[in-house]
Amino acid sequence: MACKYQILKVLESAKKPLALHDIQQKIASRFRQMHETTAISARIRGDVRPIVRANGMDVFSKRAPGKCAHVYWL
């Protein structure tokens, strides 16, 4: 399964906003594949957002409180 679909599945099943390292860990445990957080971030911007928008939703992100990391959710 392509990385973009793995990210999409993880975000769809998330019950709370996820940081990139959380998405990375969930992909590793669910799909037994490891992707760099930089690759995940690029896939969200370039591949996942257009898929989600075509279905009338969006991928949201904001800076996590008190951290430099961003969190993502649908």
C-alpha positions as CSV (number, residue, x, y, z in Angstrom):
1,M,0.0,0.0,0.0
2,A,1.4,3.4,-0.9
3,C,2.5,5.8,1.9
4,K,-0.3,8.3,1.1
5,Y,-3.0,5.7,1.7
6,Q,-1.4,4.5,4.9
7,I,-1.3,8.1,6.2
8,L,-4.9,8.6,5.1
9,K,-6.1,5.4,6.9
10,V,-4.2,6.4,10.1
11,L,-5.7,9.9,10.1
12,E,-9.2,8.6,9.4
13,S,-9.1,6.2,12.3
14,A,-7.5,8.7,14.7
15,K,-9.6,9.8,17.7
16,K,-7.4,12.8,18.4
17,P,-4.9,15.0,16.5
18,L,-1.6,13.2,15.8
19,A,1.9,14.5,15.5
20,L,4.1,13.3,12.7
21,H,6.0,10.8,15.0
22,D,2.6,9.5,16.2
23,I,1.6,8.9,12.5
24,Q,4.9,7.3,11.9
25,Q,4.5,4.9,14.8
26,K,0.9,4.0,13.8
27,I,2.0,3.2,10.3
28,A,4.8,1.1,11.6
29,S,2.6,-1.0,13.9
30,R,-0.4,-1.2,11.5
31,F,1.3,-1.7,8.2
32,R,4.8,-2.9,9.3
33,Q,6.5,-0.2,7.2
34,M,8.7,2.7,8.4
35,H,8.5,6.1,6.7
36,E,10.5,9.2,7.7
37,T,8.5,12.0,9.3
38,T,9.7,14.4,6.6
39,A,8.2,12.0,4.0
40,I,5.0,11.8,5.9
41,S,4.8,15.6,6.1
42,A,5.5,16.0,2.4
43,R,2.8,13.3,1.5
44,I,0.2,15.1,3.7
45,R,0.9,18.4,1.8
46,G,1.2,17.0,-1.7
47,D,-0.9,13.8,-1.9
48,V,-3.3,13.3,1.1
49,R,-4.8,16.8,1.1
50,P,-6.0,16.7,-2.5
51,I,-7.6,13.2,-1.9
52,V,-9.3,14.4,1.3
53,R,-10.5,17.7,-0.3
54,A,-12.0,15.8,-3.3
55,N,-14.2,14.0,-0.7
56,G,-15.4,17.4,0.8
57,M,-13.1,17.3,3.9
58,D,-9.7,18.8,4.8
59,V,-6.5,17.9,6.7
60,F,-6.1,20.4,9.5
61,S,-2.9,21.2,11.3
62,K,-1.8,23.4,14.1
63,R,1.2,23.8,16.4
64,A,0.9,21.5,19.4
65,P,0.5,23.5,22.7
66,G,4.0,24.2,24.2
67,K,5.8,22.2,21.4
68,C,7.5,22.9,18.1
69,A,5.6,20.0,16.5
70,H,2.4,20.3,14.5
71,V,-0.5,17.9,15.0
72,Y,-2.8,16.8,12.1
73,W,-6.4,15.6,11.9
74,L,-9.3,15.3,9.4
